[in-house]
């Protein structure tokens, strides 16, 4: 008997994501996992804004920011000052860069921060 019932996969209307954060990275909580899936579901050149992400989640701004901080600390998300500037020359927000796995993030100290069992899994599967 089936326990999972899936709908028809309509071309261009579903996403394929790496299983690492879904099944293997036990450090990621469910809220951060959902946010990461939402972000990975966008086009590669998508610009992320907190105000826009709030339209897609039910956790509210505090929950969103908590999930974003977790993704940053685990190496899935990086934040840098946006190259876009306001009329007064000040920075206009942040650029959010999403990584499907922490080992892809050059700003994350993978060798120091990643638990050994997860590093071994990544080496075995991806390299």
C-alpha positions in Angstrom: 0.0 0.0 0.0 1.4 3.4 -1.0 2.0 5.9 1.8 3.0 8.8 -0.5 0.7 9.9 -3.3 2.3 12.1 -5.9 0.7 14.3 -8.6 1.6 14.4 -12.2 4.9 16.3 -12.8 4.0 19.1 -15.1 7.0 20.3 -17.1 8.4 23.6 -15.6 6.1 23.4 -12.5 8.2 21.4 -10.0 11.7 21.5 -8.6 14.5 19.0 -8.3 16.8 19.7 -5.3 19.7 17.9 -3.8 18.8 15.4 -1.1 21.7 16.4 1.2 19.8 19.0 3.2 16.6 17.0 3.1 17.8 13.6 4.3 21.4 13.8 5.5 22.2 17.2 7.1 20.7 16.6 10.6 21.7 20.1 11.7 19.0 21.8 9.6 15.6 22.3 11.3 12.4 22.0 9.5 11.8 25.8 9.2 15.2 26.5 7.7 14.8 23.4 5.4 11.5 24.8 4.1 13.1 28.2 3.5 16.1 26.7 1.7 13.7 24.7 -0.6 11.7 27.9 -1.3 14.9 29.7 -2.2 16.4 26.9 -4.3 13.1 26.7 -6.2 13.7 30.1 -7.7 15.7 30.9 -10.9 19.5 31.1 -10.5 19.6 34.9 -11.0 16.7 35.6 -8.6 17.2 38.5 -6.2 15.9 37.7 -2.7 14.3 40.3 -0.4 13.0 39.7 3.1 9.9 41.6 2.2 9.2 39.3 -0.7 10.0 36.1 1.1 7.5 37.1 3.8 4.8 36.7 1.1 5.7 33.0 0.7 5.9 31.8 4.3 3.6 31.7 7.4 6.4 32.0 10.0 6.4 35.8 10.1 9.5 38.1 10.0 11.0 36.8 13.2 10.7 33.2 12.1 12.1 34.1 8.6 15.1 35.9 10.1 15.8 33.0 12.5 15.7 30.5 9.6 18.0 32.8 7.6 20.5 33.0 10.4 20.5 29.2 10.8 21.1 28.8 7.0 24.0 31.3 7.2 25.6 29.5 10.2 25.3 26.1 8.4 26.8 27.3 5.2 23.7 27.3 2.9 23.3 31.1 2.8 25.6 34.0 2.5 24.8 37.7 2.9 26.8 40.5 1.4 26.2 44.2 1.0 24.4 44.8 -2.3 26.4 46.4 -5.1 23.2 48.5 -5.8 23.4 51.9 -4.1 20.7 54.4 -3.2 20.6 58.0 -4.4 22.7 59.1 -1.5 25.5 56.6 -2.2 24.5 54.3 0.7 24.2 50.5 0.2 20.7 49.5 -0.7 20.1 46.3 1.2 21.9 43.0 0.9 22.5 40.4 -1.7 21.6 36.9 -0.6 23.5 34.0 -2.2 22.1 30.5 -1.8 24.2 27.3 -1.9 22.7 23.9 -2.4 25.3 22.3 -0.1 27.7 24.0 2.4 30.8 22.7 0.6 29.9 24.9 -2.4 30.0 28.1 -0.3 33.5 29.7 -0.4 32.5 31.9 2.6 31.9 28.9 4.8 34.7 27.3 6.7 33.7 23.8 5.6 36.7 22.0 7.0 36.3 23.5 10.5 32.5 23.8 10.8 31.1 20.7 9.1 30.9 17.5 11.3 33.2 14.7 10.1 30.4 12.3 9.3 28.8 14.9 7.0 32.1 15.7 5.3 32.6 12.0 4.7 29.2 11.7 3.1 29.8 14.6 0.8 33.2 13.2 -0.2 31.7 9.8 -0.9 28.7 11.0 -2.9 29.9 14.2 -4.7 33.7 13.9 -5.2 
